Amino acid sequence: DIDYYTVRVGTSKGSDDVYPSIILQDTDVVIITNLPNPLPIDKRIYITVRAYNKAGLYSESSSNGLLVDVSPPDVLYTPSLSRDIGSLTDGTSVLRSVLRFTWSVTDKQSSIQRQYLSLASHQSGEFNSSSILISGMLREYTFTNLNLHDGGTYLFKLIVCNGAKLCTETESLGVLVDTTPPTTGMFAIDTYHAANLQRQTTYWMTWTDYKLYLSLLGFSDLHSGINKYYVTIGSQYMGNDLNKVP
């Protein structure tokens, strides 16, 4: 029959350099609370149990080893919108149903075990998705079948957890969704309309031998505003052969 056990803890199988051998009487469970603090961080720790019978003979076995990890995962770069699908300009999407994000995280001690993803909106919580659990190996994810709103700004939230169940939370910058082009305007030319529209600005819509003074009105974009204009000049409709610089 089993007479008693001994337990010791070390940085190699069978060693006791972390915790010396102690005797356990007739039990198969032990909680060791007075271990040295801190425990070794970058070394495996092995637990060795020896069982003695009443004839004085023994057998022993060591664990596979464990690593102590007291630090959460590191975020190498925060999530960002991928340009692969529906993104013509950084931080914007021209699709309302699909968003793809990429990121980079690492954990040298116990590796990344699981990740939780979700989407949220800046607009008073108008859009919030349930968390999605994915593998710790993935570094990109594509949300599909979404119902996003033009003019809405959305955040990608990421929670990364390692083998020690320590987690780090991060989020992307806002992603603006706009699937519609700007409203087309016109040149602010003078007219003979009965109403005084005052569309022509003084000294504009005129020219010299080497300059054109143009005035525009009516171009607008409700969702993301006007970013820039491109002007071409040609000798025929929609031509650009007179542009000095393309």
Sine and cosine of phi, psi and omega as CSV:
sin_phi,cos_phi,sin_psi,cos_psi,sin_omega,cos_omega
0.00,0.00,0.27,-0.96,0.04,-1.00
-0.98,0.21,0.76,-0.64,0.01,-1.00
-1.00,-0.07,-0.77,0.64,0.03,-1.00
-0.28,-0.96,0.17,-0.99,0.04,-1.00
-0.86,-0.50,0.37,-0.93,0.24,-0.97
-0.81,-0.59,0.54,-0.84,0.00,-1.00
-0.75,-0.66,0.71,-0.71,0.09,-1.00
-0.63,-0.78,0.37,-0.93,-0.08,-1.00
-0.75,-0.66,0.72,-0.69,0.00,-1.00
-0.44,-0.90,0.07,-1.00,-0.03,-1.00
-1.00,-0.02,0.10,0.99,0.17,-0.99
-0.59,-0.81,0.33,-0.95,-0.05,-1.00
-0.89,0.46,0.80,-0.59,0.02,-1.00
1.00,0.04,-0.17,0.99,-0.05,-1.00
-1.00,0.09,0.22,-0.98,-0.01,-1.00
-0.72,-0.70,0.52,0.85,-0.06,-1.00
-0.97,0.22,-0.17,0.99,0.07,-1.00
-0.99,-0.14,-0.66,0.75,-0.02,-1.00
-0.49,-0.87,0.82,-0.58,-0.05,-1.00
-0.94,0.34,0.29,-0.96,-0.05,-1.00
-0.90,0.44,0.69,-0.72,0.10,-1.00
-0.80,-0.60,0.40,-0.92,-0.04,-1.00
-0.99,-0.15,0.71,-0.70,0.06,-1.00
-0.88,-0.47,0.81,-0.59,-0.01,-1.00
-1.00,-0.05,0.91,-0.42,0.19,-0.98
0.73,0.68,0.84,0.54,0.06,-1.00
-0.52,-0.85,0.45,-0.89,0.05,-1.00
-0.89,-0.45,0.23,0.97,0.04,-1.00
-0.72,-0.69,0.70,-0.72,0.06,-1.00
-0.61,-0.80,0.66,-0.75,0.11,-0.99
-0.88,-0.47,0.90,-0.45,-0.01,-1.00
-0.98,-0.19,0.90,-0.43,-0.11,-0.99
-0.96,-0.29,-0.27,0.96,-0.08,-1.00
-0.96,-0.27,0.68,0.73,0.09,-1.00
-0.94,0.33,0.41,-0.91,0.03,-1.00
-0.89,0.45,0.54,-0.84,-0.02,-1.00
-0.82,-0.58,0.85,-0.52,0.05,1.00
-1.00,0.05,0.37,-0.93,0.14,-0.99
-0.96,0.28,0.37,-0.93,0.06,-1.00
-0.84,0.54,0.71,-0.70,-0.08,-1.00
-1.00,-0.02,-0.70,0.72,-0.14,-0.99
-0.98,-0.22,0.30,0.96,0.02,-1.00
-0.82,-0.57,0.53,-0.85,0.10,-0.99
-0.96,0.28,0.59,-0.81,0.01,-1.00
-0.91,-0.41,0.78,-0.62,-0.06,-1.00
-0.91,-0.40,0.66,-0.75,0.05,-1.00
-0.96,-0.29,0.81,-0.58,-0.03,-1.00
-0.90,-0.43,0.81,-0.59,0.01,-1.00
-0.91,-0.41,0.77,-0.64,0.07,-1.00
-0.89,-0.46,0.76,-0.65,-0.01,-1.00
-0.93,-0.36,0.80,-0.60,0.04,-1.00
-0.97,-0.26,0.67,-0.75,0.17,-0.99
-1.00,-0.08,0.02,-1.00,-0.10,-1.00
-0.97,0.24,-0.10,0.99,0.09,-1.00
-1.00,-0.05,-0.01,1.00,0.04,-1.00
1.00,0.01,0.04,1.00,0.05,-1.00
-1.00,0.04,0.41,-0.91,-0.04,-1.00
-0.62,-0.79,0.35,-0.93,0.19,-0.98
-0.72,-0.70,0.50,-0.87,-0.01,-1.00
-0.65,-0.76,0.37,-0.93,0.00,-1.00
-0.55,-0.84,0.57,-0.82,0.02,-1.00
-0.92,-0.39,0.51,-0.86,0.03,-1.00
-0.95,0.31,0.16,-0.99,0.03,-1.00
-0.96,0.27,-0.18,0.98,0.00,-1.00
0.99,-0.15,0.57,-0.82,0.02,-1.00
-0.73,-0.68,0.41,-0.91,0.04,-1.00
-0.93,-0.36,0.65,-0.76,0.08,-1.00
-1.00,-0.02,0.81,-0.59,-0.01,-1.00
-0.77,-0.64,0.92,-0.39,-0.02,-1.00
-0.93,-0.36,0.10,1.00,-0.06,-1.00
-0.90,-0.44,0.65,-0.76,0.05,-1.00
-0.96,0.29,0.21,-0.98,0.03,-1.00
-0.87,0.49,0.43,-0.90,0.04,-1.00
-0.98,-0.18,0.68,-0.74,0.07,-1.00
-0.99,-0.12,0.92,-0.38,-0.01,-1.00
-0.97,0.23,-0.71,0.71,0.23,-0.97
-0.53,-0.84,0.64,-0.77,-0.12,-0.99
-0.92,0.39,0.37,-0.93,-0.01,-1.00
-0.85,0.53,0.60,-0.80,0.03,-1.00
-0.61,-0.79,0.42,-0.91,0.01,-1.00
-0.94,0.33,0.77,-0.64,0.03,-1.00
-0.97,0.24,0.61,-0.80,0.03,-1.00
-1.00,0.10,0.02,1.00,-0.08,-1.00
-0.95,0.32,-0.55,0.83,-0.10,-0.99
-0.77,-0.64,0.92,-0.39,0.22,-0.98
0.95,0.32,0.19,0.98,-0.01,-1.00
-0.89,-0.45,0.93,-0.36,0.04,-1.00
-1.00,-0.04,-0.44,0.90,0.01,-1.00
-0.73,-0.69,0.60,-0.80,0.00,-1.00
-0.78,0.62,0.73,-0.69,0.08,-1.00
0.98,0.19,0.16,0.99,0.03,-1.00
-0.71,-0.70,0.40,-0.91,0.05,-1.00
-0.71,-0.70,0.64,-0.77,0.05,-1.00
-0.98,-0.22,0.25,0.97,0.05,-1.00
-0.87,-0.50,0.62,-0.78,0.01,-1.00
-0.99,-0.14,-0.17,0.99,-0.12,-0.99
-0.91,-0.40,-0.19,0.98,-0.10,-1.00
-0.68,-0.73,0.71,-0.70,0.16,-0.99
-0.66,-0.75,0.72,-0.69,0.07,-1.00
-0.86,-0.50,0.74,-0.67,-0.02,-1.00
-0.85,-0.53,0.50,-0.86,0.10,-1.00
-0.79,-0.62,0.40,-0.92,0.00,-1.00
-0.34,-0.94,0.06,-1.00,0.04,-1.00
-0.57,-0.82,0.84,-0.54,0.02,-1.00
-0.67,-0.74,0.37,-0.93,0.00,-1.00
-0.46,-0.89,0.38,-0.93,0.12,-0.99
-0.50,-0.87,0.94,-0.33,-0.12,-0.99
-0.97,0.26,-0.44,0.90,-0.09,-1.00
-0.99,0.15,-0.84,0.54,-0.13,-0.99
-0.83,-0.56,0.18,0.98,0.07,-1.00
0.90,0.44,0.24,-0.97,0.03,-1.00
-0.99,0.12,0.83,-0.56,-0.05,-1.00
-0.99,-0.16,-0.62,0.79,-0.04,-1.00
-0.40,-0.92,0.37,-0.93,-0.02,-1.00
-0.65,-0.76,0.56,-0.83,0.02,-1.00
-0.87,-0.50,0.78,-0.63,-0.04,-1.00
-0.88,-0.47,0.52,-0.85,0.11,-0.99
-0.35,-0.94,0.32,-0.95,0.08,-1.00
-0.90,-0.44,0.59,-0.81,0.06,-1.00
-0.64,-0.77,0.35,-0.94,-0.05,-1.00
-0.91,-0.41,0.51,-0.86,0.11,-0.99
-0.95,0.31,-0.33,0.94,-0.18,-0.98
-1.00,0.07,0.94,0.34,0.11,-0.99
0.82,0.58,0.62,0.78,0.04,-1.00
0.93,0.36,0.41,0.91,-0.03,-1.00
-0.87,0.48,-0.52,0.85,-0.02,-1.00
-0.76,-0.65,0.87,-0.50,0.09,-1.00
-0.64,-0.77,0.80,-0.61,0.00,-1.00
-0.98,-0.19,0.44,-0.90,0.09,-1.00
-0.94,0.34,0.45,-0.89,0.00,-1.00
-0.92,0.40,0.61,-0.79,0.03,-1.00
-0.92,-0.40,0.79,-0.61,0.03,-1.00
-1.00,-0.02,0.80,-0.59,0.03,-1.00
-0.77,-0.64,0.19,-0.98,0.00,-1.00
-0.90,0.44,0.48,-0.88,0.05,-1.00
-0.95,0.31,-0.17,0.99,-0.03,-1.00
-1.00,0.08,-0.35,0.94,-0.10,-0.99
-0.97,0.24,0.56,-0.83,0.05,-1.00
-0.77,-0.64,0.24,0.97,0.14,-0.99
-0.44,-0.90,0.42,-0.91,0.00,-1.00
-0.45,-0.89,0.62,-0.78,0.01,-1.00
-0.91,-0.41,0.88,-0.48,0.13,-0.99
-0.99,0.11,0.75,-0.66,0.02,-1.00
-0.81,-0.59,0.19,-0.98,0.02,-1.00
0.83,0.56,0.60,0.80,0.05,-1.00
-0.99,0.10,0.26,-0.96,0.09,-1.00
-0.75,-0.66,0.94,0.35,-0.04,-1.00
-0.99,0.16,0.26,-0.97,-0.08,-1.00
-0.91,-0.41,0.69,-0.72,0.09,-1.00
-0.86,0.51,0.72,-0.70,-0.03,-1.00
1.00,0.04,-0.14,0.99,0.01,-1.00
-0.99,0.13,0.52,-0.86,0.07,-1.00
-0.92,-0.40,0.78,-0.63,-0.14,-0.99
-0.84,-0.55,0.54,-0.84,-0.01,-1.00
-0.90,-0.43,0.65,-0.76,0.13,-0.99
-0.99,-0.15,0.85,-0.53,-0.01,-1.00
-0.94,-0.33,0.67,-0.74,-0.09,-1.00
-0.73,-0.69,0.77,-0.64,0.13,-0.99
-0.88,-0.47,0.84,-0.55,-0.06,-1.00
-0.91,-0.42,0.77,-0.64,-0.04,-1.00
-0.82,-0.57,0.64,-0.77,0.00,-1.00
-0.99,-0.15,-0.09,-1.00,-0.05,-1.00
-0.91,0.40,-0.37,0.93,0.05,-1.00
-1.00,0.04,0.12,0.99,0.00,-1.00
0.91,0.41,0.43,0.90,0.16,-0.99
-1.00,-0.06,0.66,-0.75,-0.15,-0.99
-0.80,-0.60,0.46,-0.89,0.09,-1.00
-0.80,-0.60,0.69,-0.73,0.00,-1.00
-0.92,-0.39,0.67,-0.75,0.05,-1.00
-0.53,-0.85,0.20,-0.98,0.01,-1.00
-0.50,-0.87,0.34,-0.94,-0.01,-1.00
-0.99,0.13,0.18,-0.98,0.24,-0.97
-0.94,0.33,0.26,-0.96,-0.01,-1.00
-0.90,0.44,0.64,-0.77,0.05,-1.00
-0.93,-0.36,0.89,-0.46,-0.01,-1.00
-1.00,0.05,0.76,-0.65,0.02,-1.00
-0.97,-0.25,0.81,-0.59,0.04,-1.00
-0.51,-0.86,0.93,-0.36,-0.05,-1.00
-0.97,-0.24,0.05,1.00,-0.07,-1.00
-0.89,-0.45,0.62,-0.78,0.05,-1.00
-0.96,0.27,0.21,-0.98,0.04,-1.00
-0.90,0.43,0.39,-0.92,0.12,-0.99
-0.96,0.28,0.74,-0.67,-0.06,-1.00
-0.96,0.28,0.72,-0.69,0.05,-1.00
-0.96,-0.29,-0.54,-0.84,-0.07,-1.00
-0.38,-0.92,0.12,-0.99,0.14,-0.99
-0.98,0.20,0.59,-0.81,-0.05,-1.00
-1.00,0.09,0.92,0.39,-0.03,-1.00
-0.99,0.13,0.41,-0.91,0.04,-1.00
-0.97,0.24,0.59,-0.81,0.01,-1.00
-0.75,-0.66,0.19,-0.98,0.07,-1.00
-0.97,-0.24,0.49,0.87,0.00,-1.00
-0.88,0.47,0.52,-0.85,-0.02,-1.00
-0.88,0.48,-0.57,0.82,0.03,-1.00
-0.99,0.12,0.52,-0.86,0.06,-1.00
-1.00,0.08,1.00,0.00,-0.10,-0.99
-0.97,0.24,-0.35,0.94,0.02,-1.00
0.79,0.61,0.69,0.72,-0.04,-1.00
-1.00,0.09,-0.39,0.92,-0.07,-1.00
-1.00,-0.08,0.85,-0.53,0.04,-1.00
-0.99,0.15,0.64,-0.77,-0.05,-1.00
-0.83,0.56,0.71,-0.70,0.03,-1.00
0.95,0.30,0.06,1.00,0.06,-1.00
-0.96,-0.26,0.20,-0.98,-0.15,-0.99
0.84,0.54,0.67,0.75,0.07,-1.00
-0.76,-0.65,0.10,-0.99,-0.04,-1.00
-0.49,-0.87,0.32,-0.95,0.16,-0.99
-0.80,-0.60,-0.19,-0.98,-0.01,-1.00
-0.91,0.41,-0.39,0.92,-0.08,-1.00
-0.72,-0.69,0.13,0.99,-0.02,-1.00
-0.66,-0.75,0.52,-0.86,0.18,-0.98
-0.86,-0.51,0.73,-0.68,0.06,-1.00
-0.95,-0.33,0.97,-0.25,-0.10,-0.99
-0.96,-0.28,0.56,-0.83,0.07,-1.00
-0.75,-0.66,0.78,-0.63,-0.08,-1.00
-0.92,-0.39,0.48,-0.88,0.12,-0.99
-0.51,-0.86,0.42,-0.91,0.12,-0.99
1.00,0.00,-0.21,0.98,0.07,-1.00
-0.96,0.27,0.81,-0.59,-0.03,-1.00
-0.42,-0.91,0.33,-0.94,0.08,-1.00
-0.56,-0.83,0.91,-0.40,-0.10,-1.00
-0.92,0.40,-0.56,0.83,-0.19,-0.98
-1.00,0.00,-0.64,0.77,-0.05,-1.00
-0.74,-0.68,0.07,1.00,0.04,-1.00
0.96,0.27,0.20,-0.98,0.04,-1.00
-1.00,0.06,0.81,-0.59,-0.02,-1.00
-1.00,-0.02,-0.74,0.68,-0.02,-1.00
-0.36,-0.93,0.30,-0.95,0.08,-1.00
-0.89,-0.45,0.57,-0.82,0.17,-0.99
-0.90,-0.44,0.79,-0.62,-0.03,-1.00
-0.89,-0.46,0.80,-0.61,0.09,-1.00
-0.85,-0.53,0.49,-0.87,-0.02,-1.00
-0.77,-0.63,0.79,-0.61,-0.03,-1.00
-0.63,-0.78,0.22,-0.98,0.00,-1.00
-1.00,0.05,-0.02,1.00,0.10,-1.00
-0.60,-0.80,0.17,-0.98,-0.08,-1.00
-0.85,0.53,0.77,-0.64,0.00,-1.00
0.89,0.45,0.29,0.96,0.01,-1.00
-1.00,0.09,0.28,-0.96,0.05,-1.00
-0.68,-0.74,0.41,0.91,-0.09,-1.00
-0.96,0.28,-0.21,0.98,0.01,-1.00
-0.99,-0.15,-0.02,1.00,0.08,-1.00
-0.93,0.37,0.80,-0.60,0.05,-1.00
-0.95,0.31,-0.64,0.77,0.05,-1.00
-0.87,-0.50,0.83,-0.56,-0.04,-1.00
-0.86,0.51,0.00,0.00,0.00,0.00
